[in-house]
Amino acid sequence: MQARQIKLAHLVLGALLTYIPLHLLEEGLGGFPAWAEQYWHIPNYDVGKWLLHNVLFVVALLIGYIFYRLDQERFLSAGLGIILWGLMNTLNHIGCSIAFGAIEPGLFTSLIFALIAILAVRQLRTQSRLSLGLVGLAVAWNVLYWGVPIAAFILVPGLG
């Protein structure tokens, strides 16, 4: 008897639901803004700036999710990009924790993103849907999900 596979749509939604309540809660309770100010040397990075930064990420990810939900075949890369965004978040938390020799707030819940990414790749391979083109488009969406919020935070007066 085979175990029932989790649908890709559930994995994409799972990445969002991991980030929005769980990951942000861990970062907030762990004092991420103070950690980022100390280790990343971001001046005056307080809770308000951290929340705004995350609102920008949420908006970008939700826009991608809307595209994905409107047409899951045509915009599969947008959904996969959300999963890739989560994986990049994981790699960032792991890398910074290693580089600075201190556990970065958000590390533990970010590991859920890695599990989601593994399950997504496994499912796409099983369905023979994983291709270089799909991955390339997902990377492009991922760049948008990271780049637009960070650029807005830095470049728009009053945000950063």
C-alpha positions as CSV (number, residue, x, y, z in Angstrom):
1,M,0.0,0.0,0.0
2,Q,1.4,3.3,-1.1
3,A,1.4,6.4,1.1
4,R,-0.8,9.2,-0.3
5,Q,1.2,11.9,-1.9
6,I,0.8,15.5,-0.8
7,K,-0.4,17.6,-3.7
8,L,1.9,20.3,-4.9
9,A,-0.8,22.9,-4.3
10,H,-0.8,21.9,-0.6
11,L,3.0,22.2,-0.5
12,V,2.9,25.7,-1.9
13,L,0.2,26.7,0.6
14,G,2.2,25.0,3.3
15,A,5.2,27.1,2.5
16,L,3.1,30.3,3.0
17,L,1.5,29.0,6.1
18,T,4.8,28.0,7.5
19,Y,6.2,31.5,6.9
20,I,3.4,33.7,7.8
21,P,2.4,32.5,11.3
22,L,5.1,30.0,12.4
23,H,8.3,31.4,11.0
24,L,7.5,35.0,11.8
25,L,6.5,34.0,15.3
26,E,9.8,32.2,15.9
27,E,11.7,35.2,14.5
28,G,9.7,37.7,16.6
29,L,9.9,35.7,19.8
30,G,13.6,35.1,19.2
31,G,14.4,38.8,18.8
32,F,15.3,38.7,15.1
33,P,15.4,42.5,14.6
34,A,18.0,42.9,17.4
35,W,19.9,39.8,16.0
36,A,20.0,41.3,12.5
37,E,21.1,44.7,13.8
38,Q,24.0,43.0,15.8
39,Y,25.2,40.4,13.3
40,W,24.1,41.9,9.9
41,H,25.0,45.4,11.0
42,I,21.6,46.9,9.9
43,P,21.4,50.2,11.7
44,N,18.2,50.9,13.6
45,Y,16.5,47.7,12.5
46,D,13.7,47.6,15.0
47,V,10.5,45.6,15.3
48,G,8.6,48.0,13.1
49,K,11.1,47.8,10.3
50,W,11.2,44.0,10.6
51,L,7.4,43.8,10.4
52,L,7.3,46.1,7.4
53,H,10.0,44.1,5.7
54,N,8.0,41.0,6.2
55,V,4.7,42.6,5.0
56,L,6.5,43.4,1.8
57,F,7.6,39.7,1.5
58,V,4.1,38.5,2.3
59,V,2.6,40.8,-0.4
60,A,5.1,39.6,-3.0
61,L,4.5,35.9,-2.1
62,L,0.7,36.3,-2.1
63,I,0.8,38.0,-5.6
64,G,2.8,34.9,-6.8
65,Y,0.3,32.6,-5.1
66,I,-2.6,34.3,-6.8
67,F,-0.9,33.7,-10.2
68,Y,-0.3,30.1,-9.3
69,R,-3.9,29.5,-8.1
70,L,-5.4,31.1,-11.2
71,D,-3.6,28.7,-13.5
72,Q,-1.6,26.0,-11.7
73,E,-0.2,24.6,-15.0
74,R,0.8,27.9,-16.7
75,F,2.1,29.4,-13.4
76,L,3.5,26.3,-11.9
77,S,6.8,28.2,-11.7
78,A,5.3,30.9,-9.5
79,G,4.2,28.2,-7.0
80,L,7.5,26.5,-7.2
81,G,9.2,29.9,-6.8
82,I,7.4,30.2,-3.4
83,I,8.8,26.9,-2.3
84,L,12.2,28.0,-3.6
85,W,11.9,31.2,-1.6
86,G,11.4,29.2,1.5
87,L,14.4,27.0,0.7
88,M,16.5,30.2,0.2
89,N,15.3,31.4,3.6
90,T,16.4,28.1,5.1
91,L,19.9,28.4,3.5
92,N,20.1,32.0,4.8
93,H,19.3,31.0,8.3
94,I,21.7,28.0,8.3
95,G,24.5,30.0,6.6
96,C,24.2,33.0,9.0
97,S,24.0,30.7,12.0
98,I,27.2,29.0,11.0
99,A,29.0,32.2,9.9
100,F,28.2,34.1,13.1
101,G,28.4,31.1,15.5
102,A,25.0,31.9,16.9
103,I,21.6,30.4,16.2
104,E,19.7,32.9,14.1
105,P,16.1,33.4,15.2
106,G,13.9,31.6,12.7
107,L,16.4,28.7,12.0
108,F,14.1,25.9,13.3
109,T,10.9,26.8,11.5
110,S,13.0,27.5,8.3
111,L,13.9,23.8,8.3
112,I,10.2,23.1,7.4
113,F,10.8,24.9,4.2
114,A,13.6,22.5,3.3
115,L,11.2,19.5,4.0
116,I,8.6,21.2,1.7
117,A,11.2,21.7,-1.0
118,I,12.3,18.0,-0.8
119,L,8.7,16.8,-1.1
120,A,8.0,19.2,-4.0
121,V,11.0,18.0,-6.0
122,R,10.0,14.4,-5.2
123,Q,6.5,14.9,-6.5
124,L,7.6,16.8,-9.6
125,R,10.0,14.1,-10.5
126,T,7.4,11.4,-9.9
127,Q,5.1,13.3,-12.3
128,S,7.9,13.9,-14.8
129,R,7.3,17.6,-14.5
130,L,10.7,18.7,-13.2
131,S,12.7,20.4,-16.0
132,L,15.5,22.9,-16.3
133,G,13.0,25.4,-17.8
134,L,10.7,25.0,-14.9
135,V,13.5,25.5,-12.4
136,G,14.8,28.5,-14.3
137,L,11.4,30.2,-14.2
138,A,11.0,29.3,-10.5
139,V,14.3,30.9,-9.9
140,A,13.1,34.0,-11.7
141,W,10.0,34.2,-9.5
142,N,12.2,33.6,-6.5
143,V,14.4,36.6,-7.5
144,L,11.2,38.7,-7.7
145,Y,9.9,37.5,-4.3
146,W,13.2,38.4,-2.7
147,G,14.3,41.4,-4.8
148,V,11.2,43.5,-5.1
149,P,10.6,43.7,-1.3
150,I,14.2,44.2,-0.5
151,A,14.6,46.9,-3.2
152,A,11.4,48.6,-2.0
153,F,12.6,48.5,1.6
154,I,15.9,50.1,0.7
155,L,14.9,52.5,-2.0
156,V,11.5,53.8,-1.1
157,P,11.8,56.7,1.3
158,G,10.2,56.1,4.6
159,L,10.2,52.3,4.3
160,G,13.7,51.5,5.4
